[in-house]
Amino acid sequence: MNSITLGNLAVMTLTNPAEAARHLLAFRPGREVLWLGFFLAVVLNGLVQFGFDYLMPVPDGFEAPPPEPIFMGLVRSGALILFSIAAFLLAGRLLGGVASFTEIMTLTIWLQYLQITAMFITLVLAIAMPFLMVLFLFATAIVSLYVTLHFLNEAHKFGTLWKSFGVIVLSALIALPFVLALTPSGPV
């Protein structure tokens, strides 16, 4: 990144997500960089999920469910990220957006890295101070929605967050069958 560090960009993403999105979109990484970033996000997501599976304390009297095989977790994580990119792109286009696949992928991958960081903090909180974990998860969900709304608004050039909210709702409807199919205890 030219004049901005990753740490500054992370802070900017939380405090001014529209400006952060403009910086990310102006960066224009090549396809190779995007796909490398995508696969790194999938692996890091898998590592954090592995930590949840093996390090989360289990209350007395309860038995932890068997962990998902690592390969299946990686495949599921990669598929869900790709489905979210495709759903954000298609739903945005239905609502008059102009974003390209590369633009949506750039913003989604950056958001994935921030969410992986939040998941790691959640894991540490679950081990050290479990009573704070739920509050942190709630705050993370609210901030993630806020950032995603602004990212979609900048990528699709809507000019209103309401259309971005519509993209999120439509994306959820588009992706829901795929998410259910990829869930280990899902209907298939």
C-alpha positions, 0 to 999 in steps of 0.5 A: 500500500503506497502511503498507508500501512496495514495497521492504519488501514485496519483502524481506518476500516473501523472508523471510516470504512468508506475511505478505507474502501476507496483506498483498497479499490485504488490499490488495484491488486493483480488477480494473482495477489487476490487469489493468493490473499484469498487462499491465505484467508482460507488457511488462516480461517481454518487455523482459527477454527482449528483453535476453536475446535481444540482449545475452547473450554467445554463446561463440565457435564457437556461433551464437545462435538467431534471436530470437522476434518481440516480439509473439509473445513478449508473447502467449506471456508473457501466455498463460503467466501466465494459464494459471498463474493458472487452473491454480493456481486450479483445482488449488487448488479440487480440493484443497479450496482457497477462493481466488478468481481475484482473490486468485490473480491478485494474488499471481501478479502480485506474484511475476511482478514479483519474478521479472522483477527476478531475470531482470534481475539474471540478465541483468546477471550473464550479461553481467558475471560469467557464472560466477555466472549458473547459481548465481543461477538455481538460488537464484532457482528455490528461493526462487520455489518457497518463496514460491509454496508460502506464497502458495498456502497463504495464498490457498487457506487450506490450513493446510499446505504439502503441499497447496500443493505438490500444487497446484504439481504438479497445475498443472504437469500441467494447464499442460504441454500449453499450455506445449508448444503455446506454445513456439516450437519446440514440437510444434505 
